[in-house]
Amino acid sequence: MTIDNIREQILSQMGFAQLNEIQQKILSSAPTRQNVLLLAPTGSGKTIAFLSRVWWMLENGEKHALVIAPSRELVQQIAEVWQKMHTGIRCVACYGGHDLRTEQNRLEDLGEERSVLVGTPGRLKDHIERENIAVATMDVLVIDEFDKSLELGFEDEMKAIMETLTGLKQRVFTSATHALPIAPWTGFKDYEQIESTSVDISAKGQDQEANGKLEIYQVKSPIPDKLETLRDLLLTIAQKDNYKERGGIIVFANYREAAERIAHYLSEEGIDSALYHGGLDQEFRDKALIRFRGQSIALLVSTDLASRGLDIPEVAHVIHYHLPQSEEAWTHRNGRTARAGASGASYIILGPNEILPEFVDSPNGKLPYYQLAKDTSKGRQMIASPNVTVYIGRGKKEKISKGDVVGFFTKNGGLQGSDLGRIDVLDHCAYVAIRRSVAEAALTKVKGLKIKGEKTHYLIVSGT
């Protein structure tokens, strides 16, 4: 398959009018078979870029590709993009929290056929030690977000994996920043650097700026404990800005315990939020993201785990409850908003003895103060999200598709297509966002009905 064939297939399957700059560059340079360092900001389409390179390699002599990513969610996202490209080449995703035996069976089923294996360092090391992966046959290696994958905490696992990859013919490393030097033990040398701060392509095929207008404010907290200030800020935002039409709000904390404390406090104040950090079970984290993406919850409280590597579209506001600990963290947190040409806002809550880090700057040299509303009662009424998330007890393994979900609720639940939001179909269940005002009535109508001949449960998801 030629580069032009792959390009046309991607455009057709992904609904793009054209590939963007980095996607064109990395695919066009594929015949050189040179190692590649891909530097591109969040939202720039780098996943499609490096997967297109992998696809070309597998169509032109290589058989097996390994993609390593630092988080479970990023692994899932990469695997989903590969499936959407309809390459005809099988992909297996391996990550903690996923059934190990299921992964082992899928790896065994691959046999000698061409394949892509996507996984987190810990789970891949586990499979390698169990001899579930024929590592010596791996031709292509991609390390996505290499600065995270190679940092302290992953280094031992990564070294152990790299020692087994003796047959590599090409390496592709990606990052959103120029964060770390590349360790010699990775074998990454003689590479071509492809860099862009350019555009992403929307599903409608229109060029859009990767970054829109970002407004940055500082918010003063009169006491070291910032919880009340955060509450008033959230209610002021809800009162002043119709963020629900542009996306939700992410509150960033530096520590897991702090994120939990924030979420608990807001719940007691009547402000529902989804909690997200690396110490939570995978199912808990998945449900939090599903609700946030589907706009059935307006607020995500998280550590820096949510600052990159996640498919979270349309975030209108980012709040730094704690000061970011590095310029890199500052950049990635703010990169969650003002994307694809949209406007966004970033707020830094400062306690009495805190000062702005040097890396926090403003176009006019001084960050303006954000004025909190004196009466936030109206904001409290407006903070509710527009949708609810409904759980369906059947998924991909029961042959349920997104189209099945839409057809079921429009035919049996009395809903219009506009009443339905994001739909996520997992292995054995599915989630659909439904407009809050019509959800209860729809669930009453479908209670006890079968979907594709299977009886199941339909429940509104509550809690985080």
N, C-alpha and C positions, 0 to 999 in steps of 0.2 A: 504494500500500500504506500502511495506517495504522500509527500507532505500536503499537496493540494487535496488529495482524497481525505486525509485526516481533518484538514481545516474545514472542508465542506461538511463533513459529518458532524463536527462539533457545532458549527453554525446551525445546521439543521436540527440537531437534537436539543440544543440548549436555547434555541430561539434568538440567536444573536444576528445582528446585521453584519458584523465583522469582528475579528479578534482585536484585542487592544494591543498596545505597544509591546508589553513584556511577553504576551502570548505569541505575538508574531515573531519576536526576536528569538525566544527559546526554541520554538518549533523550527524556524528557518535555519538555525545553527545546528540542528540535530545531526545532519550528515557528517559533521566534523568529529562526532563522538568524543568531544572534549568534555572534561569535568566542568560543571557549571556552578557558580555562586549566584543565586538569584536573590536580589535585594529589592523588596517591594513592600509598600505600606499595606496595612490592613485594609481590606476592601478593594484591592487592586486586581483581583482575579488570578493570583499566583497559583492557587490550587489547580485550576484548569491549565495554567501554563506548564507546570511541571508534569502533570498527568498527560498532557499532549506529547511531551517529550518521551515519557515512559511508553506511551502507546506506539510512537514511531519506532522506538528501539525494539519492542516486542514484535513489530511487523517486519522488521528488517534484520533478522538473524538472532536476536536474543530471545530467551525463553522465560526467564523468571525475574521479577522485580520485587524488591523489598522497600517499603515506605515506612519510616519510623517517625512517630509524632509524640509529643510530650504529654498529651492528655487523651483520655477516653473519648471526650466529645470531639476533639479534632480528628481522631481516627475514624469515628462514625461519619463525620462530615466528608472526609476524603473518600471513604468507601461509597457514600451516597452520590458524590459527584461522578465517580467512576461509573456507577450504574447508570446514571443519567446520560452519559456519553455513548452508551450502547456500543461498546467496542467489540463485543462478542468474546471477550477474554475474561475469564472468571476472576473474582476478587474475594479474598477471605479477610475479615477483620478480626483482630485478636486484641483483647484489652481486659483489664481487671474488672470484676463485677459481671463479666459475661461467663456463661457456662463453659468450663474448660473442656469437658468431654465433647460438647457440640463442636467446638473449634477443632479439636483433634480429629473428629470424624470428617469435617470439611476439608482439613488439610490432607487427610488420607485419600479422600475422593478425587483430589486434584491429579494424582498420579504424575505423569510426565507432561501433561498438557501445559501450554503457556498459562501464566498466572501472575497476579499481583497480590502480594501479602502486605497488609497494612496493620501496624500494631504499635502498642506502647512498649517502651524498653523493658519493663519488668515482665510483662506477659510473654514477649518474644524470647527473652532469656529463659523463661520457664519452659517454653516449647522446645527451644534448642537443647536444653539439658535433658529433656525427655526424648530427644531425637525424633520429634514430630516434624521438623523442618529440615529439608536437605539443603543446608546453608551453603555447601560448597558449589551448588548449582546456581546460586544467585548471581545474575549478570549485572543488574542495575540496582543501585542504592540511592534512595532519596531520604535525607534527614530534614524534615520540615521543622521550622522554628529551631534551627540547630543551636542557637544561643541558649534556648531553654533545655533542649535535649542533652546538651553537653555540660550544663552547669552542675554545681555541686548537688549531689542527691541522685543524679542519673549517671555520673561519670563511671562508676564501677560497672554498672550494668552495660553501658555503652561500650566500654573497653572489652568486656567479655563477649559481646556480640560481634564487634569489629574483628576480633581475633579469629573468628570462625569464617568470616567472609573472604575466603581465599581466591575466589574466581571472579571478582568484580571487574567489569570492563568500563563502567562509568559511574561516577558519583555526582549527585545533584544536592547541594545544600541550599536551604532557603532561610530567609529571616526578614523581619520588618525593620530591623535596625542594624547599624554597624557596631553591634554590642561587644562581641568577644573575638579575640584572635582564635584561629582554628588550630586545635591541638595537633601536633605532628603524628600522633598515633592513629588519627583518622585516615591517614594515607591520602589526604586531600591536597593535591598539588597540581601545578600546570593547568590551572582552571581559567575559564572565561567568566568574567563578571558581567552579569546582566542586571541593570539597575533602572528603576523607573519610579517617578513620583506622579505618574500620569493618571490615566483614566481607567475606569471599569466599564463594562458594557451591561446595560440593564437587560432584563428579559424581553423588553420591547425593542431592543436593538438600537437604542439611542446612546450616543456618547454622553457620559456624565462625568463631571469633575469628581475625583476621588475624595476630595475634601471640600466641604461647603464653608459657610461662614460660621466660625466658632466665636461665641462671646464668652469671656472669662470674668468671673466676679469673685470677690472675697466677701465672706460673711463672718462678722464678729460674734463670738460666743462670750457672754459676760463671765462665765465660770468655766473651769477646766472640763467639767462634764458637759459634753455638747449635745446631749440627747434632746433637751427641750428646744435648743436652737435648730436642730435637724427637723424636729416635728414642725416648728413654725415655718421653716424654709419650705418643707414639702407642701404644707397647706397654703402658703403664699403662692407657690408655683401653680398649684391646682386652681387657685382663685384668679390668678393673673393670666395664665396661659392654657390654652386648650390643647395640652400635650397629648391627649388621647387620640387626636387625629393624626399626630406625627410620630407617635411611639411613646415608650415609657421612660422610666427613670432608673438609673443604676446608682446605688450608694456603695462606695468603696471603703472598706476598712482594711487595716494592715494585718489583722489577726483573726483567726477563726472564732475565738471566744468573743471578740468584740462584735463580729458580725452577728453572732447568735444573740448577744445582749441587745443589739440594736433592733433586730427583728422582734424579739420578745417585748421590748419597750413599745415599739410601734403598734404591735398587736393589742397591748393593753390600752393604747390610746385610740383604738378603733381604726387603725390604718393597716390594712392587710398587705403583706409582702411575701415574696418567695425568698428563701434562704439558700445560698449557694456557696459551698467551699469544698476543699479537697478531702475533708474528714467525713463527709456525708456518704451514705450508701449510694451506689450508682442509680438505683431506682428513684431515690429521693431527689437526686440532682436532675435526672431526666425529667421528672414531673415538674420540677421548678422551672426548667427552661421551656417545657411545653406550654405551661400556663403563661409565662411571660411572653413568649413568641406569639401566642394566640390572643394576646391582649385580654386574657381573663384575669390577669393581675397586673397592676400598673407599676409595681415597684419590685426591683431585685436588689437584695442586700448581699454583697459578696466581698470576698478577698480579691486579690489581683488575678485569681484564676479566671475570672470572667473578663479580663482586660483584653484578651486576644485568643485566637484559635477557636472561637465559637461563632456559629451562624446566628447572630442576633441582629436582625434588621430594625431600622427605624427607632433608634433611641434618641429621644429629644433632649434629655438632661443627664449630666454626669455630676455626682456630688462626691467630693473628696472629704469624707468624714475625718479620716486621718490624712496628714500630709503624705504624699507619695515619697517613698524612700530613695528614689533615684529618678534621674531624668528619663530613663527608659520607661519606668512605671508611669510617670506623668504623661509621656507621649502615648503609651498604649491605652491608658484609661480614657484620655480625651479622644482617642481614635474611635471610640465606640459611638460618638455622636458627630454631627455635622458631616455626614458621609453622603456620597452620591449627589453632591450639589445642594443638599438640604442644609438648613441652618440648625444650630444647636447651641447649648449653653453648658458651661462648666463652672461649678461653684466650689470654692475652697473654704471650709469652716475653720477659723482660727481661734484657738483658745487665748486667754489673757497673756500668756508668755510665749506664744508661738509667733514666728516670723516666716515670711515667705522664703522658700529656698531660692537660690540664685537662678536655677533653671526655669523658674516660673516667670514668664515675661508677658508683656502686653504690647500691642502695636504702638500705643501712645506712651509707653514707659511706666504707667502706673495702673494697677488694677482698680476698677471702680468697685464701690461697695454696693451690694444688692440690698435694697430696702425691704425689710420684712413687713408684712401687713400688720396693722395694729389689731384688727379683728379678723381672725382666721376661720370664723364659723362657716362662711360660705365655702371656703376651701375644703372643709371637712365634708361637706355635702357633695363636693365634686370629685373627690379622690377615688370614688368607686370606678372600677374598670368597666368597659362597655360590654364585655362578653363573659361567658362562663365556659369552662372546659368540661366536656362530657366524655366519660370513659366508655369504651365499647369492648366487651370481652372476647373479641375475635380479631385476628391480625393476618399477617402475610402467610403464615403457615396454614391458615384456614382459607387461603385464596381471597382474602378481602383486599380491595384496592380503594384508593381515594374516590374513584368514580362510584364504587358501590356505596360508600358512605353518603355521598351527595345524593345519589338516587334514592336511597332508603329514607332519608329525612325529608326530602322534597315530596316524595310519593306518599309516605305514611305519616309524617310528622306535621304536614301542613306548612312547611317552610318554603321560602323563596331562596334562590341561590345567594342573594345578598344577605340573608340571615346567617350564612355559614362563613366561618373564617378559616384559619389554618387547620389543616388535617395532617396528623402524623400517624402513619401505620407502622407498628412495630411487629415483631415476630408473632406474638400471641395476643395482642390487643391493639386498639387504636384510640386516638384522641381527636376530638373535633371541637373547635371553638364555635359557639352558637351565641347569637345576640341575646343578652341577658333578659330582655323583656319578653322574649318568646320561648325561652328554653324550657321552662317548667311545663308549659302547655304541650310542647312538642314531645317531651318525655312521657307525659301522660298518655298521649296518643300511640306511642310506639311500645309501650310497656307490654311485654309478653310476645311481641312479634319477632319473627325469625328474620335474620339477615343472611341472604344467600342460602336459605334452607337450614340455618343453624340458629337455635335458640340461645340467647345470651343475655347479659345484663347491660343496662344503659344507666350510668350514674354520673351525677355532677361531681367533679373532683373538688374536694375542699381541703383546706390546710395547705402547707407548703410541700 
